[in-house]
Amino acid sequence: MDAEALQDFNALPLVEALDADSRPTFVVDLDPDETSPAVGKSILPVFCNAALLSHEQLFDAVTGGSTGAPSSGGEQPTYADFKNW
């Protein structure tokens, strides 16, 4: 790899790169502060990119904000399944 290209790549902040991605992306703290009142209730991403925030239904599914039933027939994974995963 070209040294100049590598230097340019390393200068790019990770958050900026994730936010520019067209794919919905989020970051979760896998070792949250146990004293936080939200621990255990829902997934609270420490970062969500613009693509995820622009899809309200997907964002709600990731954070547990959606209480609606799945629209398609058949058994769908639940939020609890996702959170446990």
GIKA-V770503 format. One record per residue. N is the residue number from 1. RES is the residue in three letters. NEAR is the number of other ideal C-beta (glycine too) atoms within 8 Angstrom. Layout:
n=N res=RES near=NEAR
n=N res=RES near=NEAR
This chain:
n=1 res=MET near=4
n=2 res=ASP near=5
n=3 res=ALA near=6
n=4 res=GLU near=6
n=5 res=ALA near=8
n=6 res=LEU near=9
n=7 res=GLN near=8
n=8 res=ASP near=8
n=9 res=PHE near=7
n=10 res=ASN near=6
n=11 res=ALA near=5
n=12 res=LEU near=8
n=13 res=PRO near=5
n=14 res=LEU near=6
n=15 res=VAL near=7
n=16 res=GLU near=8
n=17 res=ALA near=9
n=18 res=LEU near=11
n=19 res=ASP near=8
n=20 res=ALA near=6
n=21 res=ASP near=9
n=22 res=SER near=3
n=23 res=ARG near=5
n=24 res=PRO near=9
n=25 res=THR near=11
n=26 res=PHE near=10
n=27 res=VAL near=8
n=28 res=VAL near=8
n=29 res=ASP near=6
n=30 res=LEU near=4
n=31 res=ASP near=3
n=32 res=PRO near=8
n=33 res=ASP near=5
n=34 res=GLU near=5
n=35 res=THR near=4
n=36 res=SER near=7
n=37 res=PRO near=4
n=38 res=ALA near=7
n=39 res=VAL near=9
n=40 res=GLY near=3
n=41 res=LYS near=6
n=42 res=SER near=8
n=43 res=ILE near=9
n=44 res=LEU near=8
n=45 res=PRO near=10
n=46 res=VAL near=6
n=47 res=PHE near=9
n=48 res=CYS near=9
n=49 res=ASN near=13
n=50 res=ALA near=6
n=51 res=ALA near=11
n=52 res=LEU near=13
n=53 res=LEU near=8
n=54 res=SER near=6
n=55 res=HIS near=9
n=56 res=GLU near=6
n=57 res=GLN near=7
n=58 res=LEU near=9
n=59 res=PHE near=13
n=60 res=ASP near=10
n=61 res=ALA near=10
n=62 res=VAL near=12
n=63 res=THR near=10
n=64 res=GLY near=10
n=65 res=GLY near=8
n=66 res=SER near=8
n=67 res=THR near=3
n=68 res=GLY near=5
n=69 res=ALA near=3
n=70 res=PRO near=5
n=71 res=SER near=4
n=72 res=SER near=5
n=73 res=GLY near=2
n=74 res=GLY near=4
n=75 res=GLU near=2
n=76 res=GLN near=6
n=77 res=PRO near=4
n=78 res=THR near=6
n=79 res=TYR near=8
n=80 res=ALA near=6
n=81 res=ASP near=8
n=82 res=PHE near=11
n=83 res=LYS near=9
n=84 res=ASN near=5
n=85 res=TRP near=4
